[in-house]
Amino acid sequence: MARTYMYARFERFWHWSQSLLILLMLITGFEIHGNYQLLGFEQAVTVHSFSAWVLIGLWVFAWFWHLTTGECMQYIPSAPERIIAMIRYYAIEIFQGKVHPFHRDRFNKLNPLQCMAYLTLHIAISPAVWITGLAYMYYKDVTALAVFSWLSLGTVALLHTAAAFMMLAFLVVHLYLALTMDHRPLSSLRAMITGYEEDGK
Amino acid sequence: MKNFVERLNMLQSCLLLVCLSVGSVAFAKVEQESESVPVSVQASAQTSTADHSLFEDLQQVFSSGPEVTKVCLGCHTEAGKQLHKTTHWTWAFENKLTGQTLGKKNVINNFCVATASNWTRCTSCHIGYGWKDASFDLTSEQNIDCLVCHETTGTYQKFPTAAGHPNYTPKKWPPKKGKLRQPPDLAKVAQSVGKPGRSNCGACHFYGGGGDGVKHGHLDSSMLNPSKELDVHMDASGLNFDCQTCHTTGSHEVAGSRYAPRASDDRGIVIPGQKDQRRASCESCHGSKPHPEQANVKLNDHTDKLACVTCHIPEFARGGRKTKMWWDWSTAGRKDPDGKPLVIKDKDGYVSYTFKKGDFKWQDNVIPEYYWFDGVVEFSLLEQAIDDAAVVPINRIKGGYADENSRIWPFKVMRGRQPYDTVNKTFAVPHLFGKDADAYWKSFNWKNALAAGMKERGVEFSGEYGFIETEYFWPITHMVAPAENSLSCESCHSDDGRLQNVQGIYIPGQSRYPLLDMIGWLAVIGSLGGVSLHGLARIVAARKRNGRKL
């Protein structure tokens, strides 16, 4: 069976460390938000803040990697009709047993809809999380600046929590699509671990 | 870590002693003695250059307190003039922030209500002799009681009903069935004078409101010799601070005031050379970034909105004495089925009802109530009209989130019911103590007692009275716990956190925007539902295609 080397070592490292950190931050984040008690508030804040810095570091590395390797081209949005084709597939064709309109290969890892979703994640949701997160952590210093003196902690918390909800919703949909849309069960998961994806049906 | 260093030090000292004892036993002994005396004890030991027992003027038979004072003033020529300016003497205080005239002479409280007409009893805590009615001469230097603050024998006590005098003949207290109190040896007491100790200050300040711990809740007799857990600064075997270590004095003026407290102190750590040397605030020694680097970095971010004591006094009345939390005068005067005046004690021996004073509620290990406070306290005074439709605040504390001088402070809130004039809508002052028939504790007639009390204050009384619920806010500042016993983050950063009634501040873990949470969870649950339906539909569709039944 033919195999494609789909995910480079850094990509896999990036994916799994990112998922671990995001999971950790969601768990500790909603504890800080007051939804439950698990680690205790102080511990939760410590873990949350530490993970935040690691995640930001990782994010910077990932951008660097994407820019230098040219992998960033994967995220260039497709033409609208290609996106519509994907929507039609998920909304109608998939129930009719039709085949996926796009074939995945080393140079087209993301289908048009995926591309839009991940682009939103990387340039909107993630930055929203960490910009509001940094403002939360350094609230005193931020509001000491005249331009931000109007900013209340409640507003920062509101935006940060809103971004966290978006991240959690993204995670739910991502898990569903990543784990159930393969031609073979869990082949994407395997590919994200080994790097290799098996071709064909 | 600290323990380890201490042990290392001890080991070093032991080694040193062994070495020295080999060389010179005598030298080693000196070393041991000087090491075994804690620094704090040395600091509080008598460092005076005068031994008052050697003064001939004090080696005489004194028949009264004022006679002693006369001798004191012979050398301490300015002391009288200094004291005459203090609130300790005048029982009057001009609050520059509010323009109100306060002080024990003027305010109303919800304990024994007011000093007027009850002088001889109340002034057993005045630093003078003979304030038995309004005619007391506040310009007399000889009427100052030097001994109550400066004697060090522990044998000098003002008699509870003698207008500030000790008893000069053997006398029983409580009257009739009480213990016989011997008069103090005034010469011996006078010769003992020195800097005030905790027992001097505590003689009044621990017993405010009529008994041990009654009034403040963070000041009671347990503070005489507190453990580290009770008060980290006054811990007798540790820092062993005197009251004056923080309540710095100069010209007999003592720093720190409940009428005009400093809610926040941005002077930084007070060092010599600064104009204002008063240290009656945490910040004056600890600064406003008090938590060390190795502590949680977020802690210092709290100091612009929280008073230090909010976290560092987790509870008050922690020393084994209960404090009075409720006093209901309206139920006073009841008799038991045998017609005898009724007194009920709770299982711990605290009086929960007495015919003289009504119902009490006592509490120890009390969690404070928390409010914004900027240091401005406005009292409801006798001359002002009160709104009898609601609970009447005896004092109102000001402050809020937006004000940079405000901090969230812990308070004891004393609540109770007390008499008021139902027609004129003013507080009413009862004449409680006295041998005359008008005194409430003599004839238990409220109307007469209130008429007499109001007459003494020169305020009109309609003759109609009722009882109104009042509340009185007391900032909590003493009984500072060691750092490890201070509040944890969850104490406030949780659903039912301690600061849930504090307005205007967003507290992570406690505050929420319900709309955001609703939209957020709808989005998450919506996504989950969406993908589940999608997945289910796929399964159904696939089965249909394959011709299988559902």
Interface residues (C-beta under 8 A of the other chain):
Chain A: I32 H33 G34 Q37 G40 F41 E42 V45 T46 Y90 I94 F95 Q96 G97 Y139 K140 S152 L153 G154 A157 L158 T161 A162 A164 F165 M166 L168 A169 V172 V173 Y176 L177 T180
Chain B: N296 K298 D301 D304 S488 C489 E490 H493 S494 D495 I505 Y506 P508 G509 Q510 S511 R512 Y513 L516 D517 I519 G520 W521 A523 V524 G526 S527 L528 G530 V531 H534 G535 A537 R538 A541 A542 R545
